[in-house]
Amino acid sequence: MSTRRALITCVERYMGAAIQEKFEADGIEVVTGSYPMHSQSECEALVKSAGEIDILVANLAEPPMTGPVQKIENADWNKLFDSLVHPLMYLIRAITPQMVKRQSGKIIAVTSAAPVKGIANNAAYCAARGAQNGFIKAVGLELARNNVHVNAIAQNYINNNTYYPDDILENEKFLDHVKRNVPTNKVGTASETAELAAYLSSDKCNHMVGQIIPLAGGWIT
C-alpha cells in the first residue's frame, strides 16, 4: 500500500503543528506551506510544488479585529477575507483537478465555530469564517460524486498558538469566562482537533461530506 501524502498550509499557526504531528505518527507523508498565504499565485505554486496530494488540510488563521460594527476598518475587514476566505478558494480550486481525475481525495478546512453562534464585536471575523463554512458546505456537495470528501472542523476553545496560547490558560478572568460559557468547563487540546482531522482524512470516513463539525466544548449547542 502506497504512503498517503498530505498538504497542510500555514503549518506554524493555528492547528498546523498538531495535525502534522498526528499525520506523521500515522505514517502520512506531510508537505507543508507557511504563513502568510494570501495570493492566488502563492496558493497555486504551493499546490503545484507539492505534486500528488491525497489530503489537503486548509489550515488558515488570522486573529480577529474586535470592536463594534460601526468601527470596522476596511483594512481589517479585507485582511480577514484575504487571509481566510480567498486562499481557501484558491487552494481548493487548485487541488480539485487532480483529485477529480483520480476520483479520490480528502479536503479538511480548519475553520471556526464563531459564525455558527455569533460573537458580538467580532462581526468581521464571524463574516470571514462564515464565508469559509458556506464555501465548504457547497464544495462538499459538489465534489462528493467524484469521491472527494470535503468537510470543516469548526472549532473554538481549543488550545493553540494563534487564539488560545498556553499563557491565557493561566488568566483567572479567562478561566472564569470559560466556566460560564463552555459546558465542558475547559479549553480542549490541540490533539483533539488533530484526531478529528485524522479521522476525516481516513478511509474510515467516506459518508460524511459538506459538514461543518463543531468542536467547541458545547459552546454552540
Buried (B, 14 or more C-beta within 10 A) or exposed (E): EEEBBBBBBBBBBBBBBBBBBBBEEEEBBBBBBEBBBBEBEBBBEBBEEBEEBBBBBBBBBBEBBBBEEEEBEEEBBEBBBBBBBBBBBBBBBBBBEBBBEEEBBBBBBBBBBBBBBEBEBBBBBBBBBBBBBBBBBEBBEBBBEBBBBBBBBBBBBBBBBBBBEEEBEEEEEBBEEBEEBBEEEBBBEBBBBBBBBBEBBBEEBEEBBBBBBBBBBEBBE
